[in-house]
Amino acid sequence: MMRNFKIMIAFAFCLLAISCKQKQKIALKSDADVLHDNVDELTQVIIYDVFSPPVASRIYGYTTLAAYEAIRFQDAKYNSIAGQLNGFKAMPQPKKGVKYNYALAATKAFFTVAHKVTFSVDTLKRYEDKVFAMYKNNLDDSTFARSVAFGESVGKAVLGRAKFDNYAKTRGKPRFLGSDDDGKWRPTAPDYLDGVEFCWGTMETFVVKSSSDFALPPPPPFSNDENSEYIKQNREVYEQSKKLTPEQVTIAKFWDDNPFVIQHNGHMMFVNKKITPGGHWIGIARIACEKTKASAVKTAQAYALTSIALYDAFICGWQVKYTTEYIRPVTVINAKWDPKWLPLLQTPPFPEYPSGHSDISAASAVILTHLFGDNFEYDDTSDLRYIGMQRHFKSFLKASDETSISRFYGGIHYKNSVDQGAIQGRKIGEFIWNTLKLQN
């Protein structure tokens, strides 16, 4: 009898232990941390899928915009951004008088878009399932379902515009191999790849009215005159490459951000993958948000605005690149002075003028300066896990200035081209900031 009683007591304790274990909740991350983790997961997929820098900016643009449009209802003072952009319809609204978890809705909106604009959907889905499990374990069923449904509706609304941004048409383009005409771009040593995204200037912008609104003066025209600006700028790149200081080499390598670096070892060839130029500035946006302990809504806004600046700047810069079809320094230097010369950095496979990195960096820096203030000091660790490097900057604009000159140090751009790219980028950033009404 006593033995049976002890067995029953033990069994009861087991049931109680199991019940308590089942009631243990998965720790709920902060809303801002969830947004950061979502963007980081997307960055890893962008790296893995080797999207070109312009295409990566499109991916960041639509996904982060969807996340913002879903989470902004957490703070009534924030306005819709999508409702002010070219070609977007009004975004869905949450029902009044019912409960939502807007970070969950933002996550669903983000990945609803991400699944349609990337390749490695299975990787995203595995990550997404873990995030949803966290929320499902912490929310009642109706709030969970309602939040997911709202986020999905926002994501689908954003995708509705993505269908008509001209991206699909640009996928059927023929190869762009440039021209052998004097002063014109052609595939560059050592890999002689065809031009990347030569139709990108025809993409529909988010805020800028037209990709030609921020036109640049033409670069120095071709000339064989040794005293011409054309020859002088090539000689300047060549001579600079012979006297690079250790600091200049570090600057060039830190801002390389080439997502597909082809390296050669005898007859062997291998590829290193890392973040795109846009991905680098998305990383800087995260650093600023974390350093200031930005709210989840401001965090989402910072990602969205930075991505919008990247996207529009890429379109405007690429429009000029493939209109001018300007020659790269390596082509001229190999033909004129040194057939074996190669720049410190691998020359990207598209025309030279203007510097795209200068353009998108200046545009992003302007947006981040408006959001977080000038003289914002930070350690840029965006590239630490990829190349083991970090640098300290006293402001976003000073960082973008260093980005710009890095392309000259790297031997892939003329000084005039980095300067003009930065000018265009700053104008684009200011136009975006002054055009959008961000708060009530």
Secondary structure, DSSP 8 states (H G I E B T S, - for coil): -HHHHHHHHHHHHHHHHHHHHHH-------HHHHHHHHHHHHHHHHHHHT--HHHHHHHHHHHHHHHHHHHGGGSTTB--SGGGSTT--------TTS---HHHHHHHHHHHHHHHH-S-HHHHHHHHHHHHHHHHTTS-HHHHHHHHHHHHHHHHHHHHHHTTSSHHHHTT--------STTB----TTT----S-TTGGGS--SSSS-TTTT-----------TTSHHHHHHHHHHHHHHS--HHHHHHHHHT---SSEEEEETTEEEEE----HHHHHHHHHHHHHHHTT--HHHHHHHHHHHHHHHHHHHHHHHHHHHHH-B--HHHHHHHHT-TT---SS---SS--SS-HHHHHHHHHHHHHHHHH-SS--EEE-TTHHHHS--EEES-HHHHHHHHHHHHHHTTSS-HHHHHHHHHHHHHHHHHHHHH---B-
